């Protein structure tokens, strides 16, 4: 009888041990791979951008998510640093994104520092800047895949703006530029209908100047619906104002980069 009890005790201990092994969980550690395609970074003198720069930030929203129902934004920021992207998760986690069904994403790039704001009861995630004339790129139909322990983001950003560079002037002069075919923008917007947009102002609004190796650059939003061909630029430092016109040049399009000489060239008319 004693031998039988000992045998039963050993069996119970063995069974408990197996039970612990069976219900034990292992935590998946996902690696994030970013494929930031560069269809808009073409090798052309008329393209706005040719490469990423350290400190560039791309904002990403997954599967239409904007918030968690408690007024907390949900997105990912990717910060460029020496040929790689550093992720920062806001209001969500990589595990939560891996578990989603449709595996779609939207992405937005703004060239000046912005503070994303969540508002209107979760309808919008706004990335606004205090500077008029910022430069924006966006991806509306990006995707991502999950394979084993790797999440791969596929992001192809498209131009939404044009860049006008004026040689022979200094950004310290507080120059602004306006154009009849360009609108100033203040940033970009994620909307809860799976769309991405820009915060556009009116045509001929003053565009703020940004320092550039070639001079001073101005970024303006060019709506796809327009089809102008006569460009009228107005350049001012608050004291002097100059204009320059181009007739029948085919207008502008998103992504164009134009370089022209400043007022000292004699090609501008002083007002």
Number of C-alpha atoms within 10 A of each C-alpha: 6 7 8 8 10 10 11 12 12 10 12 11 11 11 11 11 11 11 11 10 9 9 8 7 8 6 6 9 11 15 13 16 15 16 13 14 12 15 11 20 17 14 11 12 12 14 18 22 19 13 10 15 13 12 16 16 23 22 20 23 25 23 18 18 21 24 22 12 9 8 13 17 22 20 23 20 19 20 18 17 14 11 8 14 21 14 17 15 13 12 13 18 13 16 13 9 19 18 10 12 8 12 17 20 22 26 26 26 23 22 17 18 16 17 9 18 14 19 14 9 11 18 14 19 23 20 22 22 20 12 16 23 33 26 25 26 23 27 21 19 16 20 18 20 15 17 10 10 11 14 19 16 20 19 24 20 24 21 23 22 28 23 23 21 24 22 19 14 19 15 16 11 12 14 23 23 29 24 22 15 23 31 25 29 27 23 28 26 19 28 19 16 11 17 16 21 18 23 17 20 16 13 16 18 20 23 26 21 26 19 14 14 8 14 19 26 25 28 30 32 30 25 16 10 6 12 13 15 14 16 18 16 19 20 23 18 15 10 6 10 17 17 18 16 14 12 11 9 11 12 15 23 20 21 24 19 21 17 16 14 16 19 19 10 10 9 14 18 13 14 9
